[in-house]
């Protein structure tokens, strides 16, 4: 995973009372939601339309792998900064990386790496990433996004 300086997109989330477990910390599964919020906000910032019609019409994008490294626990009412980037573009897949830190102290909370596969409209066969998608991501990320040869 990469250092926080590579991230050009960030969004804030606040830990809600129903997201904590009996230990008083954010339940491990909730971090998947935080990273998803970051990914959706990232795509919206890039101007990539993301809604039910785009997800289910011409093609589908699915999560093929999701990894989380937990650094320190988040607690009720903490404000968290969720940083997101696309780190790699492949032929039919792309990789998001995410970083969460406590907003006021910059304390590292969690890191994420998730691989997404672009599928045909039936959601079965991987298809090549659209050129417009690649161009949009590369224009935003610059040299910090690896583009694997086709």
C-alpha positions as CSV (number, residue, x, y, z in Angstrom):
1,X,0.0,0.0,0.0
2,X,1.1,3.6,-0.4
3,X,1.7,6.5,1.8
4,X,-1.0,9.2,2.5
5,X,0.8,11.7,0.3
6,X,-0.3,9.9,-2.8
7,X,-4.0,10.5,-2.2
8,X,-5.7,13.4,-4.0
9,X,-9.2,12.6,-2.8
10,X,-10.6,12.7,0.8
11,X,-14.0,12.7,2.4
12,X,-15.1,12.8,6.0
13,X,-17.2,10.4,8.0
14,X,-18.2,10.5,11.7
15,X,-18.4,7.4,13.7
16,X,-22.1,6.8,14.7
17,X,-23.2,5.0,17.9
18,X,-24.6,1.9,16.0
19,X,-21.2,1.3,14.3
20,X,-19.4,0.4,17.6
21,X,-19.3,-3.0,19.1
22,X,-19.4,-4.3,22.7
23,X,-15.7,-3.2,23.1
24,X,-16.6,0.4,22.4
25,X,-14.7,0.5,19.1
26,X,-15.9,0.5,15.4
27,X,-16.8,-3.0,14.4
28,X,-14.4,-4.4,11.9
29,X,-17.0,-4.9,9.1
30,X,-18.0,-1.2,9.3
31,X,-14.7,-0.2,7.7
32,X,-15.9,-1.8,4.5
33,X,-18.7,0.8,4.5
34,X,-16.3,3.7,5.1
35,X,-14.0,2.6,2.2
36,X,-17.1,2.2,0.0
37,X,-18.2,5.8,0.8
38,X,-14.7,6.9,-0.2
39,X,-14.8,5.0,-3.5
40,X,-18.2,6.4,-4.5
41,X,-17.2,10.0,-3.5
42,X,-14.0,9.5,-5.5
43,X,-15.8,8.4,-8.7
44,X,-18.3,11.3,-8.3
45,X,-15.4,13.8,-8.0
46,X,-14.0,12.4,-11.3
47,X,-17.4,12.9,-12.9
48,X,-18.1,9.2,-13.4
49,X,-21.8,8.6,-13.1
50,X,-22.6,6.0,-10.6
51,X,-26.2,4.9,-10.0
52,X,-28.4,1.9,-10.4
53,X,-28.9,2.6,-14.2
54,X,-25.1,2.8,-14.9
55,X,-24.3,-0.2,-12.7
56,X,-26.9,-2.5,-14.3
57,X,-27.2,-1.3,-17.8
58,X,-24.2,-1.5,-20.2
59,X,-21.8,-3.2,-17.8
60,X,-21.2,-4.1,-14.2
61,X,-18.4,-3.6,-11.9
62,X,-17.9,-6.1,-9.0
63,X,-15.5,-6.4,-6.1
64,X,-13.2,-9.3,-6.6
65,X,-10.9,-8.8,-3.6
66,X,-11.1,-6.6,-0.5
67,X,-8.3,-6.4,2.1
68,X,-8.1,-4.3,5.2
69,X,-5.2,-3.7,7.5
70,X,-6.3,-2.3,10.9
71,X,-3.9,0.2,12.4
72,X,-5.8,1.6,15.5
73,X,-9.4,1.5,16.6
74,X,-11.8,4.3,15.8
75,X,-14.3,5.3,18.5
76,X,-17.8,6.8,18.8
77,X,-18.1,10.4,17.5
78,X,-14.6,10.6,16.0
79,X,-14.3,12.3,12.7
80,X,-12.4,10.2,10.2
81,X,-10.8,11.2,6.9
82,X,-11.2,8.6,4.2
83,X,-8.7,9.0,1.5
84,X,-9.2,7.1,-1.8
85,X,-7.3,6.6,-5.0
86,X,-7.1,4.2,-8.0
87,X,-3.6,2.8,-7.8
88,X,-3.6,0.5,-10.8
89,X,-5.5,0.0,-14.0
90,X,-5.4,-3.4,-15.7
91,X,-7.0,-4.9,-18.8
92,X,-10.3,-5.8,-17.1
93,X,-9.8,-4.7,-13.5
94,X,-8.6,-1.8,-11.5
95,X,-7.4,-1.4,-7.9
96,X,-8.6,1.1,-5.4
97,X,-6.5,1.9,-2.3
98,X,-7.9,3.6,0.8
99,X,-6.5,5.1,3.9
100,X,-8.5,6.2,7.0
101,X,-7.1,8.4,9.7
102,X,-8.6,10.3,12.6
103,X,-9.1,13.8,11.3
104,X,-7.7,15.9,14.1
105,X,-4.6,13.9,15.0
106,X,-3.9,12.1,11.7
107,X,-3.7,8.9,13.6
108,X,-3.7,6.0,11.1
109,X,-6.8,3.9,11.5
110,X,-7.0,1.5,8.6
111,X,-5.8,0.8,5.1
112,X,-7.7,-0.9,2.2
113,X,-6.9,-2.4,-1.1
114,X,-9.8,-3.6,-3.3
115,X,-9.8,-5.1,-6.8
116,X,-12.8,-4.4,-9.0
117,X,-13.6,-6.2,-12.3
118,X,-15.5,-4.7,-15.2
119,X,-18.0,-7.2,-16.5
120,X,-20.4,-7.4,-19.4
121,X,-24.0,-6.4,-19.0
122,X,-24.9,-9.9,-17.9
123,X,-22.4,-9.7,-15.1
124,X,-20.6,-12.8,-16.2
125,X,-17.7,-12.1,-18.6
126,X,-14.8,-9.7,-17.8
127,X,-14.5,-7.0,-20.4
128,X,-11.8,-4.4,-21.1
129,X,-11.9,-1.2,-19.1
130,X,-13.5,1.6,-21.2
131,X,-10.9,4.0,-22.7
132,X,-12.8,7.0,-21.3
133,X,-12.6,5.5,-17.8
134,X,-8.9,4.9,-18.1
135,X,-8.3,8.4,-19.5
136,X,-10.3,10.0,-16.7
137,X,-8.4,8.2,-13.9
138,X,-5.0,8.8,-15.5
139,X,-5.8,12.5,-15.9
140,X,-6.7,12.7,-12.2
141,X,-4.0,10.4,-10.7
142,X,-1.2,11.2,-13.1
143,X,2.0,9.2,-12.6
144,X,0.8,7.7,-9.3
145,X,-1.5,5.3,-11.2
146,X,0.1,2.3,-12.7
147,X,-1.3,1.3,-16.1
148,X,-0.6,-2.4,-16.9
149,X,0.0,-3.1,-20.6
150,X,-2.9,-4.8,-22.4
